Amino acid sequence: MRLAAHLVHENAGELARCAERAGFDLVICGEGYRSDAASVLGMVAGQTRTIGLASGVMQIPARSPGLAALTAVTLDALSGGRFRLGLGVSNPDVSDGWYGVPFDKPLSRTREYVDIVRAALSGRPVRYDGEHYRLPAGGRDAAPLHLTDAGSTRIPLYLAALSSRNLRLAGEVADGWIGAFVSPESLVEAVRDLRDGRERADRDMTGFEVAPSVPTLFVDDVAEGVQRLRGHYAHFLAMGDPERNVYTALARRLGFGTAMTEFHRRAADGELAKAAEAVPDELIDRVSLIGPVERVAERMREFAAAGATTLTVMLSPARTDHSGRLDLIRKAARAFTLATAPAPADA
């Protein structure tokens, strides 16, 4: 298992350099309401030398597949071949409400999007006649999409996925998976779905990246850490319609259905602070890395045993300042060293 850091956009260059010095394999940048991924990664590419860079993730409804491919080629060139393209279909409320793109048929839309991106990254002229995308839109006589500098290197493509069907699709069409809201127990199930997808494509798991992203906080008192991360989980669990909130669905699958019903009852009354208190401590602890270095190291071992090939520590949920994030990176490196150290030989 390797180690990655999920950056925030503030002082991202210094955070990435710290992770590079600490021996991290990868830095990941997401996008949402505060920043996009490409701008931050372009800056990070110029301030680092060896560490891998990944979008985690670029949101599919935000870009045409042609622009996603062009951005990937650019970032790969700027970083000297270190870029990995992470894509995700996002969720209904972001797709509809933020980008104005309907969230209908997300699986087939994602499949077509990946087809086009892969074709564009090969350097060949792209013609595509799908249900959701048609290139060229002007007909067969129009000029096709053609990235003239593509094809010199193969850029790995990862998909974010939460449901079983999306996981199987990621296993089938992608080179890796970026996960969220993951416990070691649910990771075992996710790997099973990913393997099913790989088998559908007549492939095994060799070389396939399994990369869960896990909120991380180093504290002496685990209960204190759980409380500090409570607002992070409440934010995602309260996003949009409870019936189609993917994080709520995951919490229910983890066995917290009753708690989710109570959470959304309180949230519906406009009392998010009270709703946050309904998020079970056990849930927060199982899908996070919380505690002293030694406890976090033991939890890292659980994720490795469950099938993680890259474990991503998330910096933003800790709600700390820049110096606190730098300290988190250094402590995560120490915990990772403990977690991956060979077991002592029997006396």
C-alpha positions in Angstrom: 0.0 0.0 0.0 1.1 3.5 -0.9 0.2 6.9 0.8 -1.5 9.9 -0.7 -2.6 13.3 0.5 -5.9 14.9 -0.5 -5.0 18.6 -0.7 -6.9 21.8 0.0 -6.3 24.7 -2.4 -4.9 27.1 0.2 -1.1 26.8 0.2 -1.4 23.7 -1.9 2.1 24.0 -3.3 3.7 23.9 0.1 1.5 21.1 1.3 2.5 19.0 -1.8 6.2 19.7 -1.3 5.8 18.6 2.3 4.1 15.4 1.2 6.9 14.8 -1.4 9.6 15.2 1.2 7.7 12.9 3.6 7.7 10.1 1.0 4.1 10.3 -0.1 3.4 8.6 -3.5 0.6 10.9 -4.6 -1.2 14.2 -4.0 -4.9 14.4 -5.0 -7.0 17.5 -5.6 -10.7 17.6 -5.7 -13.2 20.3 -6.8 -16.4 21.6 -5.5 -17.7 24.9 -4.3 -14.3 26.4 -3.3 -11.9 25.5 -6.1 -11.4 23.5 -9.3 -8.9 20.7 -9.6 -7.0 21.7 -12.7 -5.9 25.2 -11.6 -4.5 23.9 -8.3 -2.8 20.9 -9.9 -1.2 23.1 -12.5 0.4 25.2 -9.8 1.4 22.0 -7.8 3.0 20.5 -10.9 5.4 23.5 -11.1 6.3 23.3 -7.4 7.1 19.6 -7.1 9.4 17.2 -8.9 8.7 13.5 -8.2 5.3 13.1 -6.5 2.3 11.9 -8.6 -0.6 14.2 -9.2 -4.2 13.2 -9.5 -7.6 14.9 -9.9 -9.8 13.5 -7.2 -12.0 14.1 -8.9 -12.8 16.3 -11.9 -16.6 16.4 -12.1 -18.0 14.9 -15.3 -21.0 17.4 -15.6 -18.6 20.3 -15.3 -16.7 19.6 -18.6 -17.1 18.1 -22.0 -15.1 14.9 -22.4 -12.9 16.8 -25.0 -12.0 19.4 -22.4 -11.3 16.8 -19.8 -8.9 15.0 -22.2 -7.2 18.3 -23.1 -6.8 19.3 -19.5 -5.3 15.8 -18.7 -2.8 16.1 -21.6 -1.8 19.6 -20.4 -1.3 18.6 -16.7 0.6 15.5 -17.7 3.0 17.6 -19.8 3.4 20.3 -17.1 4.2 17.6 -14.5 6.6 15.6 -16.7 4.3 12.6 -17.0 3.1 12.4 -13.4 -0.6 13.1 -13.8 -3.5 10.6 -13.3 -7.0 11.6 -14.4 -9.7 11.0 -11.7 -13.3 11.5 -12.9 -16.6 11.4 -11.1 -20.2 11.9 -12.1 -20.8 13.8 -8.8 -24.3 13.7 -7.4 -27.8 14.9 -8.5 -27.8 18.1 -6.5 -24.4 19.3 -7.8 -25.0 18.2 -11.3 -28.5 19.7 -11.6 -28.1 22.6 -9.2 -24.5 23.8 -9.9 -23.8 22.8 -13.4 -27.3 22.7 -14.9 -26.7 19.2 -16.3 -29.4 16.6 -15.8 -28.4 13.6 -13.7 -30.3 11.0 -15.8 -28.6 7.7 -16.7 -25.3 8.4 -14.9 -23.8 5.0 -15.6 -24.3 5.1 -19.4 -23.2 8.7 -19.4 -20.0 7.9 -17.5 -19.3 5.0 -19.9 -19.6 7.2 -23.0 -17.6 10.0 -21.4 -14.7 7.6 -20.6 -14.9 6.1 -24.1 -14.4 9.6 -25.6 -11.7 10.6 -23.2 -9.7 7.4 -23.8 -10.0 7.8 -27.6 -8.9 11.5 -27.4 -5.9 10.6 -25.2 -4.8 8.0 -27.7 -4.1 10.9 -30.2 -6.5 9.6 -32.8 -9.3 11.7 -34.4 -12.5 11.0 -32.4 -15.8 10.3 -33.9 -18.5 9.1 -31.5 -22.2 8.5 -31.9 -23.7 7.7 -28.5 -26.9 8.2 -26.5 -25.5 11.1 -24.6 -22.6 12.4 -26.7 -22.2 12.8 -30.4 -18.9 14.0 -31.9 -18.7 15.9 -34.2 -22.1 17.3 -33.3 -22.4 18.8 -36.8 -22.4 15.5 -38.6 -19.9 13.3 -40.3 -18.4 16.0 -42.5 -17.4 18.2 -39.5 -13.9 18.2 -38.2 -13.5 15.5 -35.4 -11.9 16.1 -32.0 -8.1 15.6 -32.3 -5.5 16.2 -29.6 -2.3 16.6 -31.6 0.0 16.2 -28.6 -1.8 13.2 -27.1 -0.7 9.6 -27.3 2.9 9.9 -26.3 2.2 8.6 -22.8 -0.7 6.6 -21.3 -2.4 8.6 -18.6 -4.1 6.4 -16.0 -7.8 7.0 -15.6 -9.6 6.6 -12.3 -13.3 6.7 -11.5 -15.0 7.8 -8.3 -17.8 5.4 -7.4 -20.0 4.6 -4.4 -22.8 2.2 -5.4 -22.2 -1.4 -6.4 -23.2 -0.7 -10.0 -20.8 2.3 -10.3 -18.0 0.2 -8.7 -18.5 -2.5 -11.2 -18.3 0.1 -14.0 -15.1 1.5 -12.6 -13.6 -2.0 -12.5 -14.6 -2.6 -16.1 -13.6 0.7 -17.8 -11.0 2.4 -15.5 -7.5 1.9 -14.3 -8.4 2.6 -10.7 -11.0 3.7 -8.2 -11.2 6.7 -5.8 -13.5 6.0 -2.9 -15.1 8.1 -0.1 -17.0 7.3 3.1 -15.2 4.0 3.3 -14.6 1.7 6.3 -12.3 -1.4 6.1 -15.4 -3.5 6.2 -17.1 -1.7 3.3 -13.8 -1.6 1.4 -13.9 -5.5 1.3 -17.3 -5.3 -0.4 -16.1 -2.5 -2.8 -13.1 -4.6 -3.9 -15.5 -7.5 -4.6 -17.6 -5.2 -6.9 -14.5 -3.8 -8.6 -13.2 -7.4 -9.2 -16.6 -8.3 -10.8 -16.1 -5.4 -13.1 -12.6 -6.4 -14.0 -13.8 -9.9 -14.8 -16.5 -8.5 -17.0 -13.7 -6.9 -19.0 -11.7 -10.1 -18.9 -9.0 -8.7 -16.6 -7.8 -9.3 -13.0 -6.9 -6.8 -10.3 -3.3 -6.6 -11.2 -2.2 -3.0 -11.5 -5.7 -1.7 -10.7 -5.6 1.2 -8.1 -7.8 0.9 -5.1 -7.6 4.3 -3.4 -10.0 5.1 -0.6 -9.9 8.7 0.7 -10.2 8.9 4.5 -10.6 12.0 6.7 -7.7 12.0 9.1 -7.1 13.7 12.5 -4.3 13.1 15.0 -5.5 13.6 18.6 -4.9 11.9 21.9 -8.6 11.7 22.7 -10.5 9.8 20.0 -13.9 11.1 21.3 -12.6 14.6 20.8 -11.5 13.8 17.3 -14.9 12.3 16.5 -16.6 15.5 17.7 -14.3 17.6 15.5 -15.2 15.6 12.4 -18.9 15.5 13.1 -19.7 18.6 11.1 -17.9 17.3 8.1 -20.1 14.2 7.9 -23.2 16.1 8.7 -22.6 18.4 5.7 -22.4 15.5 3.3 -25.3 13.5 4.8 -27.6 16.6 4.7 -26.8 17.4 1.0 -29.9 17.5 -1.1 -32.8 15.0 -1.0 -32.4 12.3 1.7 -33.8 9.7 -0.6 -31.1 10.2 -3.2 -28.2 11.2 -1.0 -25.4 8.7 -1.8 -23.7 9.2 1.6 -26.9 8.4 3.5 -27.3 5.3 1.4 -23.8 4.2 2.3 -24.4 4.9 6.0 -27.5 2.7 5.8 -25.5 -0.1 4.1 -23.0 0.1 7.0 -25.8 -0.6 9.5 -26.8 2.9 10.6 -30.3 3.1 9.1 -32.1 4.1 12.2 -29.6 6.9 13.0 -29.9 8.2 9.4 -33.7 8.4 9.8 -33.3 10.5 13.0 -30.5 12.6 11.4 -32.8 13.6 8.5 -35.8 14.2 10.7 -33.7 16.8 12.6 -32.2 18.2 9.5 -35.6 18.7 7.9 -36.5 21.0 10.9 -33.5 23.2 9.9 -31.5 22.2 13.0 -28.3 20.9 11.4 -26.3 21.3 14.6 -28.7 19.0 16.4 -28.8 16.7 13.4 -25.1 16.4 13.5 -25.3 15.0 17.0 -27.4 12.1 15.6 -24.5 11.0 13.4 -23.2 7.9 15.4 -19.7 8.1 16.9 -19.0 4.6 15.7 -19.8 5.6 12.1 -17.5 8.6 12.2 -14.7 6.5 13.7 -15.0 3.6 11.2 -14.8 5.8 8.1 -12.0 8.1 9.5 -8.5 7.8 10.8 -8.6 9.3 14.3 -6.3 9.1 17.3 -2.6 9.1 18.2 -0.1 8.0 15.6 0.0 4.4 16.8 -3.8 4.0 16.6 -3.9 5.6 13.1 -1.2 3.2 12.1 -3.3 0.2 13.2 -6.3 1.5 11.3 -4.0 1.9 8.2 -3.2 -1.8 8.5 -6.9 -2.6 8.4 -7.3 -0.6 5.2 -4.3 -2.4 3.7 -5.7 -5.8 4.7 -9.0 -4.9 3.2 -7.5 -4.3 -0.2 -6.4 -0.6 -0.4 -3.4 -0.1 -2.8 -3.2 3.7 -2.0 -4.6 5.2 1.1 -5.4 8.9 0.8 -5.4 11.0 4.0 -7.8 13.9 3.7 -6.6 17.2 5.1 -9.7 19.4 4.8 -12.1 17.8 7.3 -9.7 18.4 10.2 -10.7 22.1 10.1 -7.2 23.2 11.0 -4.9 25.9 9.8 -1.9 25.6 7.4 0.6 24.6 10.1 -1.8 22.0 11.4 -2.1 20.5 7.9 1.7 20.3 7.6 1.8 18.6 10.9 -0.9 16.2 9.8 1.1 15.2 6.7 4.2 14.5 8.8 2.3 12.5 11.4 0.6 10.5 8.6 4.0 9.7 7.2 5.1 8.4 10.7 1.9 6.4 11.1 2.4 4.9 7.6 5.9 3.9 8.4 4.7 2.0 11.5 1.8 0.5 9.5 4.0 -0.9 6.7 7.0 -1.9 8.8 7.7 -5.7 8.7 6.3 -7.6 11.6 9.0 -8.6 14.1 10.3 -12.1 13.8 9.3 -14.5 16.5 11.8 -14.9 19.3 
